[in-house]
Amino acid sequence: MVRQQLLDNGKCTATARDIVILHQSDFYRELTDEERQLANSGDFNFDHPDALDFELMEQVLRDLTEGNPVAIAKYDFTTQQRGVEQQHIGTPHIVIFEGTYLLYKPSIRDYMSLKVFLDIDSDTRLARRVIRDTEGRRQTPLDQVLQQYVRFVKPSFERYILPTKIDADLIVPRGSDNQVAVTLIVEHVDDVMAAAVRVGQDSQASQAPAGGAYRTNMSRTGNHSTGSVGGDKGHDAASAMLRSEPDVYTQVPN
């Protein structure tokens, strides 16, 4: 949502390659044989932080902040392994990162320049999860969805995710349904990008030799660039942004 609004209405003429989205769902760790058996029977807790590969997540964020291209293998929930399909990212100006545990570890949180928590009521979270898991490719039986929600999802949210709310720079009631908050975030991101473009242009004009130019990455002004609130994926969300050479914006839904 924020990405599209920036592309459609932004002042700084951002292109699709300038703004990319990362998904926490691609950073689950590969399971052992025993864990795969649990997952196939619905007894593995994918909503626990131990299910995530935070080392890989941190490596990707580090590469992006250093201006290095990355390739992220899409996670296959059928095999519980990384698949052959990859998301290739060059040197974007903005990265929006969505997921539930982006504020959980300080080593991940420290890369972020704006952290947004999408505060959604529990009934809405449950309803969205039911729709997500019973429709589309998953086709999970309703009784299994409800059982997993009570057994894994709700306890993990209350124990691990809700406490990270205190680390957010911005708390958004109703998540991406809050159009006022979304608009303000988009405008702030846009202002920061436009200011960075002007600084980069001034720098190029003063430093580039005759007939040449230097490439400049987007840079933020101050500690907080801006956060973006995109689709909630059915749950509460925290969102964060990276301190990086390219501006990296992260959003975390539950």
C-alpha positions in Angstrom: 0.0 0.0 0.0 2.7 2.5 1.0 4.9 1.4 -1.8 2.2 1.8 -4.4 1.2 5.3 -3.1 4.9 6.4 -3.3 5.1 5.1 -6.9 1.8 6.8 -7.8 2.0 10.1 -6.0 5.6 10.6 -4.9 7.4 13.9 -5.4 10.7 12.2 -6.1 9.7 10.0 -9.1 10.6 6.7 -7.4 10.5 3.7 -9.7 9.5 0.1 -8.9 13.2 -0.8 -8.6 13.8 2.0 -6.0 11.3 0.5 -3.6 11.3 -3.2 -2.7 9.4 -5.3 -0.1 10.9 -8.0 2.0 8.8 -10.6 3.8 9.6 -12.3 7.1 7.9 -15.4 5.7 11.0 -15.9 3.5 13.3 -16.0 6.5 12.0 -19.2 8.2 14.7 -21.6 8.9 14.9 -25.0 7.2 13.4 -27.7 9.4 15.0 -31.0 10.5 13.3 -34.2 9.5 11.8 -34.5 12.9 10.5 -30.9 12.8 9.0 -31.5 9.3 7.0 -34.4 10.7 5.6 -32.1 13.3 4.9 -29.4 10.7 3.0 -31.9 8.5 0.8 -32.9 11.4 0.2 -29.3 12.5 2.3 -29.6 15.6 5.2 -27.3 14.8 5.0 -23.7 16.1 5.8 -21.4 13.2 4.7 -18.5 15.3 7.6 -18.9 17.8 10.7 -16.8 17.2 12.9 -20.0 17.1 11.2 -20.8 13.8 13.0 -17.9 12.1 16.5 -17.6 10.7 17.6 -14.3 12.3 21.2 -14.8 11.1 20.1 -14.8 7.5 17.8 -11.9 8.1 20.7 -9.9 9.6 23.0 -10.8 6.8 20.5 -9.6 4.2 20.0 -6.3 6.0 23.8 -5.9 6.4 24.3 -6.4 2.7 21.6 -4.0 1.8 22.9 -1.3 4.1 26.4 -1.7 2.5 24.9 -1.3 -1.0 25.4 -4.9 -2.0 22.8 -6.8 -4.2 21.1 -9.8 -2.5 19.2 -12.9 -3.6 16.6 -14.3 -1.2 15.3 -17.8 -1.7 11.6 -18.0 -1.3 10.6 -20.3 1.5 8.5 -23.4 0.5 6.0 -24.2 3.3 5.2 -27.5 1.6 8.8 -28.8 2.0 9.8 -26.5 4.9 12.9 -25.7 2.9 14.2 -22.8 0.8 13.0 -23.2 -2.7 14.7 -22.5 -6.1 12.7 -19.3 -6.7 14.6 -16.2 -5.6 13.9 -12.6 -5.1 16.8 -10.6 -6.6 17.4 -7.1 -5.1 19.9 -4.7 -6.5 20.5 -1.3 -4.8 17.1 0.0 -3.9 16.5 3.4 -2.2 13.8 2.0 0.0 13.2 -1.4 1.4 9.9 -2.2 3.2 10.2 -5.2 5.5 7.1 -6.8 6.8 6.8 -9.4 9.5 5.9 -10.0 13.2 9.4 -10.4 14.7 11.3 -7.5 13.2 11.3 -5.7 16.6 12.1 -8.8 18.6 15.9 -8.9 18.3 18.0 -5.8 19.0 20.5 -6.9 16.3 17.7 -6.7 13.7 16.0 -3.7 15.3 19.2 -1.6 15.2 19.2 -1.6 11.4 15.8 0.2 11.4 15.3 3.9 11.3 11.5 3.9 11.8 9.6 1.2 13.6 5.8 1.0 13.3 3.5 -1.3 15.3 0.1 -2.0 13.7 -2.3 -2.3 16.6 -5.2 -4.5 15.5 -7.8 -6.0 17.7 -7.7 -9.8 18.4 -11.0 -10.5 16.7 -9.8 -9.0 13.5 -6.5 -10.8 13.7 -8.3 -14.2 14.1 -10.7 -13.5 11.3 -7.9 -12.6 8.9 -5.9 -15.7 9.8 -8.9 -17.9 9.3 -9.5 -16.4 5.8 -5.8 -16.6 4.9 -5.3 -20.2 6.0 -8.6 -21.7 4.8 -8.6 -20.2 1.4 -6.1 -20.1 -1.5 -3.2 -22.5 -1.6 -3.2 -23.5 2.0 -6.8 -24.9 2.3 -6.2 -25.7 6.0 -9.3 -27.2 7.8 -11.0 -24.6 10.0 -10.8 -26.7 13.1 -7.0 -27.0 12.7 -6.7 -23.2 12.1 -8.5 -22.5 15.3 -6.6 -25.1 17.2 -3.3 -23.6 16.1 -4.4 -20.1 16.9 -5.2 -21.1 20.5 -2.2 -23.4 20.9 0.5 -21.3 19.1 -0.5 -18.0 17.6 -2.2 -16.2 20.5 0.3 -17.3 23.2 3.3 -16.4 21.0 1.7 -13.0 20.2 1.1 -12.2 23.9 4.5 -13.5 25.0 6.9 -12.3 22.3 5.3 -9.9 19.9 3.1 -7.6 22.0 6.0 -6.6 24.3 7.9 -5.3 21.3 5.3 -2.6 21.0 7.4 -0.5 23.4 10.2 -0.5 20.8 8.1 1.0 18.1 8.5 4.6 17.0 4.9 4.8 15.8 1.8 2.8 16.9 -1.0 2.7 14.3 -4.5 1.7 15.5 -6.4 -0.5 13.0 -3.3 -1.1 10.9 -3.4 -0.3 7.2 -7.1 0.4 7.5 -6.1 3.7 9.2 -5.8 5.8 6.1 -4.9 8.9 8.0 -1.8 7.2 9.4 -0.9 5.6 6.1 -1.1 9.0 4.3 1.1 10.7 6.9 3.7 7.9 6.7 3.7 8.1 2.9 4.1 11.9 3.0 7.0 11.6 5.4 8.8 9.0 3.4 8.3 11.0 0.3 9.7 14.2 2.0 12.8 12.3 3.2 13.4 10.9 -0.3 12.9 14.2 -2.0 15.3 15.9 0.5 17.9 13.2 -0.1 17.6 13.6 -3.9 18.2 17.3 -3.6 21.3 16.7 -1.3 22.6 14.1 -3.8 22.1 16.4 -6.7 23.9 19.2 -5.0 26.7 16.8 -4.0 27.1 15.6 -7.6 27.1 19.1 -9.0 29.9 20.2 -6.6 32.0 17.0 -6.9 31.6 15.6 -10.4 34.4 16.5 -12.8 33.5 18.0 -16.2 31.6 15.5 -18.2 31.2 13.0 -15.3 29.0 12.2 -12.4 29.1 10.3 -9.1 26.4 7.9 -8.1 24.9 8.7 -4.7 22.7 6.5 -2.6 19.7 7.8 -0.8 20.5 9.0 2.7 18.3 9.9 5.6 18.2 13.1 7.6 18.2 12.3 11.3 17.6 9.0 13.0 14.1 8.4 11.7 13.5 8.1 8.0 9.9 6.9 7.9 7.9 3.8 8.3 5.4 2.2 6.0 2.2 0.5 6.8 1.2 -2.0 4.2 -1.0 -5.0 4.2 -1.5 -6.5 7.7 -1.6 -10.1 6.5 -4.1 -10.8 9.2 -2.5 -9.7 12.4 -0.9 -7.0 14.5 2.1 -5.5 13.1 5.2 -3.6 14.0 7.1 -1.9 11.3 10.6 -0.7 11.1 13.1 0.8 8.7 16.8 0.4 8.2 19.6 2.7 8.8 21.4 2.2 5.5 23.0 3.7 2.5 19.8 3.0 0.5 16.9 4.0 2.7 15.3 0.8 4.0 11.8 0.9 5.3 10.4 -2.1 7.2 6.9 -3.0 8.1 6.0 -5.8 10.4 2.6 -7.4 10.5 1.6 -10.3 12.7 
